[in-house]
């Protein structure tokens, strides 16, 4: 299945969606791994144990994101 083609998921078995500002949206079947993207992002950042937002909430990042998006979403 083409990872940008959502039509193959008609049976609604679960999917992942990723969209970065400079890339086209990507869809793919759910690999069945809890917090898949959070774990991959933490690995890429060199902090693989910090994927869990309950243990590592990184509230400064949340505040910065909200601040940046505030005017764009309304």
C-alpha positions as CSV (number, residue, x, y, z in Angstrom):
1,X,0.0,0.0,0.0
2,X,1.3,3.5,-0.8
3,X,1.9,5.2,2.5
4,X,0.0,8.3,1.3
5,X,-3.1,6.3,0.1
6,X,-5.6,6.0,2.9
7,X,-8.1,4.0,0.9
8,X,-6.5,0.7,1.7
9,X,-7.6,1.1,5.4
10,X,-11.3,0.7,4.7
11,X,-11.7,-1.9,7.3
12,X,-10.4,0.6,9.9
13,X,-7.8,-1.7,11.5
14,X,-5.9,1.3,12.8
15,X,-3.3,3.6,11.3
16,X,-0.6,6.2,12.1
17,X,-0.6,9.6,10.6
18,X,2.4,11.9,10.3
19,X,2.6,15.3,8.8
20,X,5.6,17.6,9.1
21,X,5.5,21.1,7.7
22,X,7.9,20.4,4.9
23,X,6.7,16.9,4.0
24,X,3.5,15.4,2.5
25,X,1.2,13.6,5.0
26,X,2.1,10.0,5.6
27,X,-0.3,7.2,6.5
28,X,0.7,3.6,7.4
29,X,-0.8,0.7,9.2
30,X,-0.5,0.8,13.0
31,X,2.6,-1.3,14.0
32,X,0.8,-2.2,17.3
33,X,3.5,-0.5,19.4
34,X,2.2,1.9,22.1
35,X,3.5,5.5,21.7
36,X,5.3,4.5,18.5
37,X,6.1,8.1,17.3
38,X,7.1,9.3,20.8
39,X,9.5,6.5,21.1
40,X,11.0,7.0,17.7
41,X,11.4,10.8,18.3
42,X,13.0,10.3,21.6
43,X,15.5,7.8,20.0
44,X,16.3,10.3,17.3
45,X,16.9,13.0,19.9
46,X,19.3,10.7,21.8
47,X,17.0,10.4,24.8
48,X,15.3,7.0,24.2
49,X,14.2,6.6,27.9
50,X,12.4,10.0,27.9
51,X,9.5,9.1,25.5
52,X,6.9,8.9,28.3
53,X,5.2,12.3,28.7
54,X,4.0,11.4,32.2
55,X,7.5,10.9,33.4
56,X,9.1,13.6,31.3
57,X,6.4,16.2,30.5
58,X,8.8,18.8,29.0
59,X,6.3,21.6,29.9
60,X,8.6,24.2,28.4
61,X,8.3,22.6,25.0
62,X,4.5,22.5,25.4
63,X,4.4,26.2,26.3
64,X,6.6,27.1,23.3
65,X,4.4,25.1,20.9
66,X,1.2,26.6,22.2
67,X,2.7,30.1,21.9
68,X,3.8,29.5,18.3
69,X,0.5,28.0,17.2
70,X,-1.8,30.4,19.1
71,X,-2.3,32.9,16.3
72,X,-2.3,30.3,13.6
73,X,-5.2,28.1,14.8
74,X,-7.9,30.7,15.2
